[in-house]
Structure formats: structure tokens, C-alpha cells
Amino acid sequence: MKRASSLFYRLALFVPCHRKPSRCFHLHQKPIPICARCLGILCGIACFPVLFFFSPIPIWIAFLLQIPMLVDGFTQLYRWRTSNNPLRFATGLISGIGLSIFIVSGTHILFLIGTQGGISFCSLLS
């Protein structure tokens, strides 16, 4: 278990995050090395393979899913209210799912260009 937590810690250091202990979840009285919002975003992005099984999701939904995090972040920035870690995680998760939709939609668009435009998908990657 110690090796797994050490690996998680080293991988988390690659994520550009402020790592403020007050905005991180705590495990065994130690802060996780990534803030709640960034953790939510990563969890949302991790679900992008599941979205490939759905028909292409309209890209406007991806834009809509960014709004909760923006509202939470800006209202906290301007000190109109105080956010908490579960809310930060939830809005980050919603945003991450929206980013996953961007990834899947972009892949569908590239695939359509490759199959209908006479350009092979592999030539777009090189």
C-alpha cells in the first residue's frame, strides 16, 4: 500500500495545482497532494473512454458543463461566498466530464474528416 501511495504522490506532482492543504482532501490526517477541484477534473477526464460508447454528444453540452466550475471559482475569487471541498470536487468533476466530451467530439470530427474527406486518419497524426 505504501508503494501505491508513493506512486500516486509522484504522479500528482505532475499536475499543475496550487496544492493548498486547506483545499485538499485529507487521508490519515495528511493532505492529498492535489486540490479537490483538480482531483474532480482528473476524475471527470478519466471517464472519457466511456463516452465513446454514446453517439456523438453535442459540443454545446461540453460548454454548458464548464459553467458550474466557473461560477464556483469566480464567486469564491471575488469573495461573494466561501466554497468547500465537496463542492469544489463536484464542480471539478462536472467540468472534467465536459472536457471529456470535448475530447470525444474532437475525435469524432477528426474521424469524419478522415473518412469522408479522402484524408486518412493516420495521415492527420503524422
N, C-alpha and C positions, 0 to 999 in steps of 0.2 A: 504494500500500500504506500510505503514511503517513496518508492521509486516512481509510482504513478503520480503522486502529488508533486514530486520534484520535476517530473517531465511537464506536468500541467503548468507549474510555475514558470519554467523556462520558456514554454510556448507562449504564455500570457505576456511575457516581456516584449514579444514582437508586435503586440497590438498597441497602436498609438493611443494611449489612455492616460488621464491625469493621475489615476490610482490614489485618489484621496481616501484615506481609511474611513472617513465618515460616510462616504458614498459607495462603499464596498460592502458586500455581504460578508459575514464573518463565519468561519468554520473553526471550531475548537478555540474560540476567543482570538483568532488571528484573522486579519482581513484577507480575503481572496485577492490576488494581485491584479484584479481588473474590476472596474466600477460596475455597478448594477446595470446602467444603461448600455455600456459596451457589451456586457455579457448577454443582455437581451438581444442586441443587434446580431451578435455572433450566433446565438441560438436560432434566430429567425432566418439568417442566411443559410444555416446548416440544413434547413428544410427544403432548399431549392430542388434537390433531386425528386422529391415527392410531387412537385408542381409540374414536372414533365409529363405525368400521367393524366393531367387535366388538359382539356382543349385549350388553345391559347387564351390566356386571361387578358382582357383589355388593359392596355398600359395605363389608362386613366385611373384604374384601381390602385396601381402602384403609387401614383402621385397622391391619391387620397390617403393611403396608409402612412404617408410621411407626416401628415398634419398633426396627429396627436403628440408625436415627439417634439415637433416644432413648437406647438402651443405650450407643452410642459417646460421645455427648455427656455423659451423666451419669457414666460411668466415668472419663472424662477430667476432668470438673469436680471429682470427689471424689479425683482423683489416684490411682486404683486402678491405672491403666496410662497409657501415653502413646500417643496416636493419631498417625497420619501422614497426609500429604495425599492419597495414593491411597485410603486407607480413608475419609477424610472425604468425598472426591468420590463414592466408591461408595455410601456410606450416604445422602448427599445426593441422588444420582440415584434410588435406590430410594424415598426419601421423596417426591421430585418426581413420580415415576410414581404413587405413592399419591395425591398431591394432584390429579393429572390425573384419576384415577378419581373423586375427589370431584366435580370439575368436570363430567365426563361424566354421572355418576349424577344430579347435580342438574339438569342439562339434560334428561335423560330424564324425571325426575319432573315438572319444570315442563311438559314437552310432554304427558305423560299427563294432568296436571290440566287443561291447556288443551283437550285433545281429548275427554276423557271427562266432564269436569265441566261442560261447557257454557260455559266461560270461554275466550275466545280467547287464544292465546299472546301476541299483540301487546298485549292489554289488561293483561297482567301486567307488561309492560315499561314502560308509561306510568304 
